[in-house]
Protein backbone atom coordinates (compact mmCIF):
# COMPACT_ATOMS: atom_id res chain seq x y z
CA UNK A 1 0.00 0.00 0.00
CA UNK A 2 1.75 3.13 -1.25
CA UNK A 3 -0.11 5.40 1.17
CA UNK A 4 1.76 3.89 4.12
CA UNK A 5 5.10 4.69 2.52
CA UNK A 6 3.99 8.29 1.99
CA UNK A 7 2.92 8.89 5.59
CA UNK A 8 5.47 10.51 7.86
CA UNK A 9 5.94 9.59 11.53
CA UNK A 10 4.81 13.13 12.35
CA UNK A 11 1.65 12.94 10.20
CA UNK A 12 -1.07 15.14 11.67
CA UNK A 13 -3.80 14.69 9.06
CA UNK A 14 -6.25 12.57 11.07
CA UNK A 15 -8.48 11.92 8.06
CA UNK A 16 -5.53 10.58 6.08
CA UNK A 17 -4.52 8.25 8.92
CA UNK A 18 -8.12 7.06 9.42
CA UNK A 19 -8.44 6.32 5.72
CA UNK A 20 -5.30 4.18 5.80
CA UNK A 21 -6.48 2.35 8.94
CA UNK A 22 -9.85 1.59 7.29
CA UNK A 23 -8.10 0.23 4.20
CA UNK A 24 -5.77 -1.93 6.27
CA UNK A 25 -8.61 -3.35 8.37
CA UNK A 26 -10.67 -4.06 5.24
CA UNK A 27 -7.98 -6.43 3.96
CA UNK A 28 -7.77 -8.49 7.17
CA UNK A 29 -8.42 -8.09 10.90
CA UNK A 30 -5.58 -6.02 12.32
CA UNK A 31 -4.34 -5.89 15.91
CA UNK A 32 -3.58 -2.45 17.32
CA UNK A 33 0.12 -3.32 17.53
CA UNK A 34 0.16 -4.23 13.83
CA UNK A 35 -1.52 -0.97 12.83
CA UNK A 36 0.87 1.03 15.01
CA UNK A 37 3.93 -0.70 13.58
CA UNK A 38 2.81 -0.17 9.97
CA UNK A 39 2.17 3.52 10.64
CA UNK A 40 5.37 4.00 12.67
CA UNK A 41 3.49 5.19 15.75
CA UNK A 42 3.08 3.98 19.34
CA UNK A 43 0.30 1.47 20.00
CA UNK A 44 -1.21 3.44 22.90
CA UNK A 45 -1.41 6.55 20.69
CA UNK A 46 -3.08 4.66 17.83
CA UNK A 47 -5.62 3.09 20.20
CA UNK A 48 -6.45 6.38 21.95
CA UNK A 49 -6.41 8.72 18.96
CA UNK A 50 -7.81 6.51 16.20
CA UNK A 51 -9.00 2.99 16.97
CA UNK A 52 -11.18 3.85 19.99
CA UNK A 53 -12.91 6.79 18.32
CA UNK A 54 -13.35 4.80 15.09
CA UNK A 55 -15.07 2.02 17.05
CA UNK A 56 -17.29 4.67 18.66
CA UNK A 57 -18.23 6.17 15.29
CA UNK A 58 -18.82 2.68 13.87
CA UNK A 59 -16.14 3.05 11.19
CA UNK A 60 -14.47 -0.06 12.65
CA UNK A 61 -15.73 -3.02 14.64
CA UNK A 62 -14.08 -5.50 16.99
CA UNK A 63 -13.18 -9.00 15.85
CA UNK A 64 -14.21 -10.17 19.35
CA UNK A 65 -17.03 -7.78 20.38
CA UNK A 66 -18.09 -10.03 23.24
CA UNK A 67 -14.73 -9.41 24.99
CA UNK A 68 -13.22 -5.99 24.25
CA UNK A 69 -9.96 -6.83 26.06
CA UNK A 70 -9.56 -10.19 24.29
CA UNK A 71 -5.84 -11.07 24.00
CA UNK A 72 -6.24 -11.56 20.26
CA UNK A 73 -8.45 -8.50 19.73
CA UNK A 74 -8.32 -7.07 16.23
CA UNK A 75 -10.20 -4.44 14.25
CA UNK A 76 -12.26 -4.80 11.09
CA UNK A 77 -13.63 -2.19 8.73
CA UNK A 78 -17.42 -2.15 8.79
CA UNK A 79 -19.09 -2.93 5.49
CA UNK A 80 -21.27 -0.18 4.05
CA UNK A 81 -24.82 -0.91 5.15
N, CA, C and O atoms as CSV, one atom per row, in Angstrom:
chain,resi,resn,atom,element,x,y,z
A,1,UNK,N,N,0.855,-1.179,0.000
A,1,UNK,CA,C,0.000,0.000,0.000
A,1,UNK,C,C,0.894,1.233,0.000
A,1,UNK,O,O,1.585,1.506,0.982
A,2,UNK,N,N,0.880,1.960,-1.078
A,2,UNK,CA,C,1.750,3.126,-1.248
A,2,UNK,C,C,1.474,4.222,-0.226
A,2,UNK,O,O,2.386,4.962,0.145
A,3,UNK,N,N,0.239,4.336,0.231
A,3,UNK,CA,C,-0.114,5.402,1.171
A,3,UNK,C,C,0.676,5.291,2.465
A,3,UNK,O,O,0.997,6.306,3.083
A,4,UNK,N,N,0.990,4.079,2.877
A,4,UNK,CA,C,1.760,3.894,4.118
A,4,UNK,C,C,3.172,4.428,3.932
A,4,UNK,O,O,3.725,5.056,4.835
A,5,UNK,N,N,3.748,4.187,2.785
A,5,UNK,CA,C,5.101,4.690,2.524
A,5,UNK,C,C,5.136,6.210,2.525
A,5,UNK,O,O,6.141,6.812,2.903
A,6,UNK,N,N,4.045,6.828,2.104
A,6,UNK,CA,C,3.994,8.288,1.988
A,6,UNK,C,C,3.699,9.000,3.299
A,6,UNK,O,O,3.839,10.220,3.386
A,7,UNK,N,N,3.291,8.251,4.319
A,7,UNK,CA,C,2.924,8.885,5.585
A,7,UNK,C,C,4.197,9.089,6.424
A,7,UNK,O,O,5.052,8.208,6.501
A,8,UNK,N,N,4.298,10.236,7.028
A,8,UNK,CA,C,5.472,10.505,7.859
A,8,UNK,C,C,5.152,10.161,9.310
A,8,UNK,O,O,3.985,10.141,9.701
A,9,UNK,N,N,6.179,9.890,10.108
A,9,UNK,CA,C,5.938,9.594,11.527
A,9,UNK,C,C,5.269,10.760,12.257
A,9,UNK,O,O,4.647,10.568,13.302
A,10,UNK,N,N,5.398,11.936,11.718
A,10,UNK,CA,C,4.811,13.129,12.347
A,10,UNK,C,C,3.506,13.549,11.657
A,10,UNK,O,O,3.075,14.694,11.791
A,11,UNK,N,N,2.887,12.635,10.929
A,11,UNK,CA,C,1.649,12.943,10.198
A,11,UNK,C,C,0.578,13.442,11.161
A,11,UNK,O,O,0.319,12.823,12.193
A,12,UNK,N,N,-0.039,14.566,10.815
A,12,UNK,CA,C,-1.073,15.145,11.674
A,12,UNK,C,C,-2.439,15.201,10.995
A,12,UNK,O,O,-3.403,15.693,11.581
A,13,UNK,N,N,-2.526,14.703,9.771
A,13,UNK,CA,C,-3.804,14.692,9.056
A,13,UNK,C,C,-4.602,13.467,9.505
A,13,UNK,O,O,-4.413,12.366,8.987
A,14,UNK,N,N,-5.493,13.672,10.470
A,14,UNK,CA,C,-6.246,12.567,11.066
A,14,UNK,C,C,-7.085,11.831,10.027
A,14,UNK,O,O,-7.203,10.607,10.083
A,15,UNK,N,N,-7.665,12.559,9.085
A,15,UNK,CA,C,-8.482,11.915,8.059
A,15,UNK,C,C,-7.649,10.984,7.177
A,15,UNK,O,O,-8.110,9.916,6.775
A,16,UNK,N,N,-6.434,11.398,6.885
A,16,UNK,CA,C,-5.531,10.577,6.077
A,16,UNK,C,C,-5.183,9.289,6.825
A,16,UNK,O,O,-5.204,8.203,6.245
A,17,UNK,N,N,-4.864,9.415,8.110
A,17,UNK,CA,C,-4.516,8.249,8.922
A,17,UNK,C,C,-5.722,7.315,9.058
A,17,UNK,O,O,-5.579,6.099,8.931
A,18,UNK,N,N,-6.904,7.873,9.315
A,18,UNK,CA,C,-8.118,7.060,9.421
A,18,UNK,C,C,-8.395,6.307,8.129
A,18,UNK,O,O,-8.769,5.134,8.159
A,19,UNK,N,N,-8.217,6.963,7.017
A,19,UNK,CA,C,-8.436,6.322,5.721
A,19,UNK,C,C,-7.514,5.114,5.548
A,19,UNK,O,O,-7.947,4.057,5.089
A,20,UNK,N,N,-6.262,5.274,5.912
A,20,UNK,CA,C,-5.296,4.176,5.800
A,20,UNK,C,C,-5.691,3.044,6.742
A,20,UNK,O,O,-5.647,1.877,6.355
A,21,UNK,N,N,-6.076,3.374,7.974
A,21,UNK,CA,C,-6.483,2.346,8.935
A,21,UNK,C,C,-7.680,1.567,8.401
A,21,UNK,O,O,-7.709,0.340,8.486
A,22,UNK,N,N,-8.669,2.275,7.851
A,22,UNK,CA,C,-9.848,1.585,7.294
A,22,UNK,C,C,-9.455,0.646,6.157
A,22,UNK,O,O,-9.979,-0.463,6.058
A,23,UNK,N,N,-8.544,1.082,5.307
A,23,UNK,CA,C,-8.104,0.228,4.195
A,23,UNK,C,C,-7.358,-0.998,4.704
A,23,UNK,O,O,-7.556,-2.103,4.200
A,24,UNK,N,N,-6.501,-0.804,5.702
A,24,UNK,CA,C,-5.767,-1.933,6.272
A,24,UNK,C,C,-6.723,-2.957,6.884
A,24,UNK,O,O,-6.586,-4.159,6.659
A,25,UNK,N,N,-7.690,-2.467,7.657
A,25,UNK,CA,C,-8.614,-3.350,8.371
A,25,UNK,C,C,-9.671,-3.956,7.451
A,25,UNK,O,O,-10.401,-4.859,7.858
A,26,UNK,N,N,-9.756,-3.469,6.223
A,26,UNK,CA,C,-10.667,-4.062,5.240
A,26,UNK,C,C,-10.018,-5.293,4.601
A,26,UNK,O,O,-10.713,-6.203,4.150
A,27,UNK,N,N,-8.700,-5.315,4.565
A,27,UNK,CA,C,-7.976,-6.430,3.964
A,27,UNK,C,C,-8.005,-7.640,4.886
A,27,UNK,O,O,-8.266,-8.758,4.441
A,28,UNK,N,N,-7.736,-7.417,6.181
A,28,UNK,CA,C,-7.768,-8.493,7.174
A,28,UNK,C,C,-7.894,-7.866,8.556
A,28,UNK,O,O,-7.557,-6.696,8.738
A,29,UNK,N,N,-8.375,-8.632,9.532
A,29,UNK,CA,C,-8.422,-8.090,10.900
A,29,UNK,C,C,-7.009,-7.712,11.352
A,29,UNK,O,O,-6.064,-8.487,11.201
A,30,UNK,N,N,-6.890,-6.521,11.901
A,30,UNK,CA,C,-5.581,-6.025,12.317
A,30,UNK,C,C,-5.571,-5.735,13.812
A,30,UNK,O,O,-6.482,-5.093,14.334
A,31,UNK,N,N,-4.530,-6.215,14.499
A,31,UNK,CA,C,-4.344,-5.885,15.908
A,31,UNK,C,C,-3.810,-4.456,16.001
A,31,UNK,O,O,-3.196,-3.948,15.063
A,32,UNK,N,N,-4.050,-3.824,17.134
A,32,UNK,CA,C,-3.584,-2.449,17.315
A,32,UNK,C,C,-2.070,-2.349,17.165
A,32,UNK,O,O,-1.566,-1.368,16.617
A,33,UNK,N,N,-1.348,-3.343,17.642
A,33,UNK,CA,C,0.118,-3.319,17.529
A,33,UNK,C,C,0.555,-3.378,16.059
A,33,UNK,O,O,1.535,-2.739,15.675
A,34,UNK,N,N,-0.170,-4.140,15.248
A,34,UNK,CA,C,0.160,-4.228,13.825
A,34,UNK,C,C,-0.075,-2.888,13.127
A,34,UNK,O,O,0.752,-2.435,12.335
A,35,UNK,N,N,-1.203,-2.267,13.429
A,35,UNK,CA,C,-1.518,-0.968,12.831
A,35,UNK,C,C,-0.456,0.051,13.235
A,35,UNK,O,O,0.049,0.796,12.396
A,36,UNK,N,N,-0.123,0.078,14.516
A,36,UNK,CA,C,0.872,1.034,15.013
A,36,UNK,C,C,2.223,0.829,14.338
A,36,UNK,O,O,2.880,1.794,13.948
A,37,UNK,N,N,2.632,-0.415,14.201
A,37,UNK,CA,C,3.928,-0.698,13.577
A,37,UNK,C,C,3.940,-0.255,12.113
A,37,UNK,O,O,4.908,0.355,11.658
A,38,UNK,N,N,2.873,-0.558,11.378
A,38,UNK,CA,C,2.813,-0.168,9.972
A,38,UNK,C,C,2.835,1.349,9.794
A,38,UNK,O,O,3.392,1.862,8.824
A,39,UNK,N,N,2.222,2.059,10.743
A,39,UNK,CA,C,2.172,3.522,10.643
A,39,UNK,C,C,3.354,4.207,11.327
A,39,UNK,O,O,3.497,5.427,11.244
A,40,UNK,N,N,4.199,3.429,12.001
A,40,UNK,CA,C,5.367,4.002,12.668
A,40,UNK,C,C,5.006,4.849,13.871
A,40,UNK,O,O,5.664,5.847,14.163
A,41,UNK,N,N,3.941,4.438,14.573
A,41,UNK,CA,C,3.490,5.187,15.750
A,41,UNK,C,C,3.346,4.230,16.929
A,41,UNK,O,O,3.331,3.012,16.752
A,42,UNK,N,N,3.240,4.792,18.136
A,42,UNK,CA,C,3.076,3.975,19.337
A,42,UNK,C,C,1.670,3.378,19.400
A,42,UNK,O,O,0.695,4.008,18.991
A,43,UNK,N,N,1.586,2.168,19.913
A,43,UNK,CA,C,0.303,1.475,20.000
A,43,UNK,C,C,-0.697,2.229,20.868
A,43,UNK,O,O,-1.859,2.358,20.484
A,44,UNK,N,N,-0.276,2.731,22.024
A,44,UNK,CA,C,-1.214,3.439,22.901
A,44,UNK,C,C,-1.777,4.686,22.221
A,44,UNK,O,O,-2.944,5.029,22.414
A,45,UNK,N,N,-0.954,5.355,21.433
A,45,UNK,CA,C,-1.409,6.546,20.693
A,45,UNK,C,C,-2.440,6.154,19.636
A,45,UNK,O,O,-3.482,6.799,19.519
A,46,UNK,N,N,-2.163,5.121,18.881
A,46,UNK,CA,C,-3.082,4.661,17.828
A,46,UNK,C,C,-4.418,4.243,18.441
A,46,UNK,O,O,-5.477,4.561,17.900
A,47,UNK,N,N,-4.371,3.535,19.561
A,47,UNK,CA,C,-5.621,3.094,20.202
A,47,UNK,C,C,-6.438,4.283,20.702
A,47,UNK,O,O,-7.650,4.341,20.495
A,48,UNK,N,N,-5.771,5.224,21.357
A,48,UNK,CA,C,-6.451,6.378,21.946
A,48,UNK,C,C,-6.949,7.367,20.888
A,48,UNK,O,O,-8.084,7.841,20.957
A,49,UNK,N,N,-6.113,7.666,19.935
A,49,UNK,CA,C,-6.412,8.718,18.962
A,49,UNK,C,C,-7.272,8.243,17.787
A,49,UNK,O,O,-8.056,9.017,17.237
A,50,UNK,N,N,-7.125,6.983,17.408
A,50,UNK,CA,C,-7.812,6.513,16.199
A,50,UNK,C,C,-8.733,5.320,16.418
A,50,UNK,O,O,-9.928,5.410,16.139
A,51,UNK,N,N,-8.202,4.207,16.911
A,51,UNK,CA,C,-9.004,2.989,16.972
A,51,UNK,C,C,-10.225,3.131,17.876
A,51,UNK,O,O,-11.329,2.759,17.476
A,52,UNK,N,N,-10.050,3.657,19.075
A,52,UNK,CA,C,-11.179,3.850,19.994
A,52,UNK,C,C,-12.266,4.737,19.396
A,52,UNK,O,O,-13.431,4.342,19.353
A,53,UNK,N,N,-11.899,5.932,18.936
A,53,UNK,CA,C,-12.911,6.793,18.315
A,53,UNK,C,C,-13.547,6.183,17.065
A,53,UNK,O,O,-14.726,6.418,16.801
A,54,UNK,N,N,-12.792,5.409,16.295
A,54,UNK,CA,C,-13.346,4.797,15.089
A,54,UNK,C,C,-14.309,3.659,15.432
A,54,UNK,O,O,-15.241,3.389,14.674
A,55,UNK,N,N,-14.094,2.999,16.556
A,55,UNK,CA,C,-15.072,2.015,17.048
A,55,UNK,C,C,-16.334,2.771,17.456
A,55,UNK,O,O,-17.444,2.366,17.109
A,56,UNK,N,N,-16.164,3.864,18.189
A,56,UNK,CA,C,-17.292,4.671,18.658
A,56,UNK,C,C,-18.139,5.230,17.532
A,56,UNK,O,O,-19.361,5.318,17.654
A,57,UNK,N,N,-17.495,5.609,16.435
A,57,UNK,CA,C,-18.235,6.171,15.291
A,57,UNK,C,C,-18.678,5.090,14.310
A,57,UNK,O,O,-19.235,5.385,13.253
A,58,UNK,N,N,-18.425,3.845,14.673
A,58,UNK,CA,C,-18.825,2.679,13.873
A,58,UNK,C,C,-18.120,2.584,12.520
A,58,UNK,O,O,-18.634,1.961,11.591
A,59,UNK,N,N,-16.945,3.203,12.409
A,59,UNK,CA,C,-16.142,3.048,11.192
A,59,UNK,C,C,-15.422,1.702,11.222
A,59,UNK,O,O,-15.159,1.102,10.180
A,60,UNK,N,N,-15.105,1.234,12.440
A,60,UNK,CA,C,-14.466,-0.062,12.651
A,60,UNK,C,C,-15.324,-0.868,13.610
A,60,UNK,O,O,-16.185,-0.326,14.303
A,61,UNK,N,N,-15.076,-2.175,13.641
A,61,UNK,CA,C,-15.729,-3.023,14.641
A,61,UNK,C,C,-14.684,-3.993,15.191
A,61,UNK,O,O,-13.648,-4.232,14.571
A,62,UNK,N,N,-14.978,-4.542,16.360
A,62,UNK,CA,C,-14.079,-5.500,16.990
A,62,UNK,C,C,-14.225,-6.875,16.358
A,62,UNK,O,O,-15.322,-7.261,15.954
A,63,UNK,N,N,-13.136,-7.609,16.272
A,63,UNK,CA,C,-13.178,-8.997,15.848
A,63,UNK,C,C,-13.853,-9.840,16.933
A,63,UNK,O,O,-14.562,-10.800,16.633
A,64,UNK,N,N,-13.624,-9.468,18.198
A,64,UNK,CA,C,-14.210,-10.169,19.346
A,64,UNK,C,C,-15.044,-9.175,20.164
A,64,UNK,O,O,-14.611,-8.749,21.235
A,65,UNK,N,N,-16.236,-8.799,19.675
A,65,UNK,CA,C,-17.026,-7.775,20.377
A,65,UNK,C,C,-17.529,-8.215,21.747
A,65,UNK,O,O,-17.836,-7.381,22.599
A,66,UNK,N,N,-17.610,-9.522,21.957
A,66,UNK,CA,C,-18.088,-10.025,23.242
A,66,UNK,C,C,-17.062,-9.837,24.356
A,66,UNK,O,O,-17.410,-9.922,25.534
A,67,UNK,N,N,-15.799,-9.583,23.999
A,67,UNK,CA,C,-14.733,-9.407,24.993
A,67,UNK,C,C,-13.750,-8.358,24.456
A,67,UNK,O,O,-12.788,-8.690,23.764
A,68,UNK,N,N,-14.006,-7.102,24.784
A,68,UNK,CA,C,-13.219,-5.986,24.249
A,68,UNK,C,C,-11.729,-6.136,24.536
A,68,UNK,O,O,-10.904,-5.761,23.702
A,69,UNK,N,N,-11.369,-6.676,25.696
A,69,UNK,CA,C,-9.955,-6.831,26.057
A,69,UNK,C,C,-9.414,-8.218,25.716
A,69,UNK,O,O,-8.468,-8.688,26.348
A,70,UNK,N,N,-10.000,-8.862,24.735
A,70,UNK,CA,C,-9.556,-10.189,24.292
A,70,UNK,C,C,-8.078,-10.116,23.912
A,70,UNK,O,O,-7.657,-9.162,23.257
A,71,UNK,N,N,-7.281,-11.116,24.318
A,71,UNK,CA,C,-5.840,-11.069,24.004
A,71,UNK,C,C,-5.534,-11.059,22.504
A,71,UNK,O,O,-4.473,-10.590,22.093
A,72,UNK,N,N,-6.432,-11.560,21.708
A,72,UNK,CA,C,-6.236,-11.565,20.260
A,72,UNK,C,C,-7.145,-10.549,19.558
A,72,UNK,O,O,-7.487,-10.712,18.387
A,73,UNK,N,N,-7.532,-9.495,20.294
A,73,UNK,CA,C,-8.454,-8.501,19.731
A,73,UNK,C,C,-7.865,-7.877,18.471
A,73,UNK,O,O,-6.675,-7.570,18.402
A,74,UNK,N,N,-8.725,-7.700,17.485
A,74,UNK,CA,C,-8.319,-7.068,16.234
A,74,UNK,C,C,-9.483,-6.207,15.755
A,74,UNK,O,O,-10.591,-6.279,16.287
A,75,UNK,N,N,-9.215,-5.409,14.760
A,75,UNK,CA,C,-10.197,-4.444,14.252
A,75,UNK,C,C,-10.515,-4.753,12.794
A,75,UNK,O,O,-9.642,-5.131,12.012
A,76,UNK,N,N,-11.778,-4.582,12.452
A,76,UNK,CA,C,-12.258,-4.803,11.087
A,76,UNK,C,C,-12.967,-3.551,10.604
A,76,UNK,O,O,-13.593,-2.840,11.390
A,77,UNK,N,N,-12.867,-3.287,9.320
A,77,UNK,CA,C,-13.626,-2.194,8.728
A,77,UNK,C,C,-15.060,-2.655,8.541
A,77,UNK,O,O,-15.311,-3.742,8.020
A,78,UNK,N,N,-16.002,-1.819,8.971
A,78,UNK,CA,C,-17.422,-2.153,8.786
A,78,UNK,C,C,-17.767,-2.054,7.309
A,78,UNK,O,O,-17.298,-1.162,6.604
A,79,UNK,N,N,-18.588,-2.978,6.860
A,79,UNK,CA,C,-19.091,-2.931,5.488
A,79,UNK,C,C,-20.130,-1.824,5.391
A,79,UNK,O,O,-20.841,-1.559,6.361
A,80,UNK,N,N,-20.228,-1.187,4.260
A,80,UNK,CA,C,-21.266,-0.182,4.048
A,80,UNK,C,C,-22.616,-0.861,4.126
A,80,UNK,O,O,-22.863,-1.863,3.454
A,81,UNK,N,N,-23.500,-0.298,4.966
A,81,UNK,CA,C,-24.818,-0.907,5.149
A,81,UNK,C,C,-25.897,-0.069,4.529
A,81,UNK,O,O,-27.072,-0.432,4.589
